[in-house]
Amino acid sequence: MSSHGPITARPRIAVAGATGRVGAALVGGLAYDAVDIVALSRRGSSSRLPVGTNIVEIDFDRPASLLDALTGTERLFLAHGTSDQQVGNEIAMIDAAVAAGVSHIVKLSAMGPPTRLHPFDWHMRVEAHLAEQAIGYTVLRPSCFVDVLARAKEPVSKGTWGGTAGAGRVNLIDTRDVADVARIALLDGQFLTSQRAYHLTGPKAVSMPDIADELSSLVHRPVPYAHRTPEEHRDVLIASGTGEMVADLLLGLDRIFLEGVLAETTTTVAELTGREARSTSRWLHDNISGFVSSSGSLAV
Ligand SMILES: NC(=O)c1ccc[n+]([C@@H]2O[C@H](COP(=O)([O-])OP(=O)(O)OC[C@H]3O[C@@H](n4cnc5c(N)ncnc54)[C@H](OP(=O)(O)O)[C@@H]3O)[C@@H](O)[C@H]2O)c1
């Protein structure tokens, strides 16, 4: 791993996707650093950002708005919600960053194999575009976010939780750890022109039955995980109001879990932050109230 030298000036850091899960945690984490933060958003305000955050409105349909927003910016964090507009929007943002003279981009990507599955193929396309630019960058490739389990809150509380992941294992990562690594990569003043990728995971892989056992002990009643076929699970998802694209994304994720494709453990979070990555157990413990009465973010 690289050493991370202190920054010497007060750089301007733009955060695209600042109102999202990773972006909001990142803005909070950077608040005490000697940097000027600009939150880029399609909206002029957000309750997810600290009061007083400098929010600059952007419009992906107007590339000039991206260039204006990035002028004078030294480093860019680039995250984008899962959407079929993601590739076009991220490429537009990268092009604007290059044109604006940004020196380093930290791009939120995803860990996983080359595949046709969304969003992995989208990230491959954006990464390929980034690779063609003469710009420093850090690609963050986290495994699956642990808050995908927020989707299980209502089904668990109703006793209908299930899926097609079987006893396959996945190493889930806490989005706060992704944000912590993003902050370190953005503040790295020593290797601004470096082009690198970090593979980020939690401390160990778990299976859905492991999670069911953990939930059972936290809610003091048996929590079942129903093993379904992909067809059965798709029907359940659609019947519960999940859209077609998200249902397919979730089935793709379950397949990846079943096959242990994201079961790898890396020590990158610990090496960069100097402390252990947060565990799935900790996330379940912190969020257990939602598994009793349903609530929570449903972003993929
Ligand atoms: N979920 C996982 O398990 C996982 C694992 C690895 C990697 N990832 C990657 O992480 C990224 C998502 O990060 P996140 O969870 O922090 O983001 P998020 O909360 O889903 O969304 C981030 C922000 O993207 C902005 N955005 C701009 N255009 C958008 C559009 N057309 N549709 C949706 N959002 C749009 C929105 O901000 P404004 O509304 O303010 O403009 C939104 O708040 C994705 O690229 C995903 O592939 C996810």
The ligand as an SDF file (V2000), in Angstrom:
LIG
                    3D

 48 52  0  0  0  0  0  0  0  0999 V2000
  -25.1620   -1.4850   -3.6230 N   0  0  0  0  0  0  0  0  0  0  0  0
  -24.0690   -2.2100   -3.6390 C   0  0  0  0  0  0  0  0  0  0  0  0
  -24.0100   -3.2960   -3.0680 O   0  0  0  0  0  0  0  0  0  0  0  0
  -22.8500   -1.7090   -4.3640 C   0  0  0  0  0  0  0  0  0  0  0  0
  -21.6550   -2.4180   -4.2680 C   0  0  0  0  0  0  0  0  0  0  0  0
  -20.5310   -1.9520   -4.9650 C   0  0  0  0  0  0  0  0  0  0  0  0
  -20.6300   -0.8050   -5.7080 C   0  0  0  0  0  0  0  0  0  0  0  0
  -21.8070   -0.1500   -5.7820 N   0  0  0  0  0  0  0  0  0  0  0  0
  -21.9090    1.0450   -6.6140 C   0  0  0  0  0  0  0  0  0  0  0  0
  -22.1040    2.1760   -5.7850 O   0  0  0  0  0  0  0  0  0  0  0  0
  -22.7770    3.1730   -6.5550 C   0  0  0  0  0  0  0  0  0  0  0  0
  -23.9160    3.7360   -5.7650 C   0  0  0  0  0  0  0  0  0  0  0  0
  -23.3910    4.4110   -4.6420 O   0  0  0  0  0  0  0  0  0  0  0  0
  -24.3830    4.9690   -3.5320 P   0  0  0  0  0  0  0  0  0  0  0  0
  -25.1690    3.8240   -2.9800 O   0  0  0  0  0  0  0  0  0  0  0  0
  -23.6180    5.8090   -2.5960 O   0  0  0  0  0  0  0  0  0  0  0  0
  -25.3140    5.8560   -4.4280 O   0  0  0  0  0  0  0  0  0  0  0  0
  -26.8620    6.1590   -4.2660 P   0  0  0  0  0  0  0  0  0  0  0  0
  -27.1200    6.4630   -2.8330 O   0  0  0  0  0  0  0  0  0  0  0  0
  -27.6780    5.0940   -4.9010 O   0  0  0  0  0  0  0  0  0  0  0  0
  -26.9960    7.4600   -5.2100 O   0  0  0  0  0  0  0  0  0  0  0  0
  -25.9740    8.4260   -5.2980 C   0  0  0  0  0  0  0  0  0  0  0  0
  -26.4800    9.6620   -5.9510 C   0  0  0  0  0  0  0  0  0  0  0  0
  -26.4050    9.5470   -7.3740 O   0  0  0  0  0  0  0  0  0  0  0  0
  -27.0490   10.7140   -7.8660 C   0  0  0  0  0  0  0  0  0  0  0  0
  -27.6090   10.4880   -9.1880 N   0  0  0  0  0  0  0  0  0  0  0  0
  -27.3550   11.2690  -10.2560 C   0  0  0  0  0  0  0  0  0  0  0  0
  -28.0230   10.8320  -11.3300 N   0  0  0  0  0  0  0  0  0  0  0  0
  -28.7420    9.7700  -10.9450 C   0  0  0  0  0  0  0  0  0  0  0  0
  -29.6460    8.9180  -11.6060 C   0  0  0  0  0  0  0  0  0  0  0  0
  -29.9400    9.0640  -12.9090 N   0  0  0  0  0  0  0  0  0  0  0  0
  -30.2160    7.9130  -10.8870 N   0  0  0  0  0  0  0  0  0  0  0  0
  -29.9170    7.7440   -9.5910 C   0  0  0  0  0  0  0  0  0  0  0  0
  -29.0770    8.5400   -8.9010 N   0  0  0  0  0  0  0  0  0  0  0  0
  -28.4790    9.5510   -9.5740 C   0  0  0  0  0  0  0  0  0  0  0  0
  -28.1320   11.0660   -6.8560 C   0  0  0  0  0  0  0  0  0  0  0  0
  -27.8320   12.3620   -6.3740 O   0  0  0  0  0  0  0  0  0  0  0  0
  -28.7380   13.6520   -6.6980 P   0  0  0  0  0  0  0  0  0  0  0  0
  -30.1690   13.2030   -6.7250 O   0  0  0  0  0  0  0  0  0  0  0  0
  -28.4240   14.5540   -5.5520 O   0  0  0  0  0  0  0  0  0  0  0  0
  -28.2560   14.1660   -8.0050 O   0  0  0  0  0  0  0  0  0  0  0  0
  -27.9060   10.0310   -5.7340 C   0  0  0  0  0  0  0  0  0  0  0  0
  -28.0990   10.5410   -4.4430 O   0  0  0  0  0  0  0  0  0  0  0  0
  -23.2370    2.5010   -7.8510 C   0  0  0  0  0  0  0  0  0  0  0  0
  -22.3710    2.8610   -8.8810 O   0  0  0  0  0  0  0  0  0  0  0  0
  -23.1010    1.0270   -7.5280 C   0  0  0  0  0  0  0  0  0  0  0  0
  -22.8740    0.2260   -8.6710 O   0  0  0  0  0  0  0  0  0  0  0  0
  -22.9150   -0.5510   -5.1260 C   0  0  0  0  0  0  0  0  0  0  0  0
  1  2  1  0
  2  3  2  0
  2  4  1  0
  4  5  1  0
  4 48  2  0
  5  6  2  0
  6  7  1  0
  7  8  2  0
  8  9  1  0
  8 48  1  0
  9 10  1  0
  9 46  1  0
 10 11  1  0
 11 12  1  0
 11 44  1  0
 12 13  1  0
 13 14  1  0
 14 15  2  0
 14 16  1  0
 14 17  1  0
 17 18  1  0
 18 19  2  0
 18 20  1  0
 18 21  1  0
 21 22  1  0
 22 23  1  0
 23 24  1  0
 23 42  1  0
 24 25  1  0
 25 26  1  0
 25 36  1  0
 26 27  1  0
 26 35  1  0
 27 28  2  0
 28 29  1  0
 29 30  1  0
 29 35  2  0
 30 31  1  0
 30 32  2  0
 32 33  1  0
 33 34  2  0
 34 35  1  0
 36 37  1  0
 36 42  1  0
 37 38  1  0
 38 39  2  0
 38 40  1  0
 38 41  1  0
 42 43  1  0
 44 45  1  0
 44 46  1  0
 46 47  1  0
M  CHG  2   8   1  16  -1
M  END
$$$$
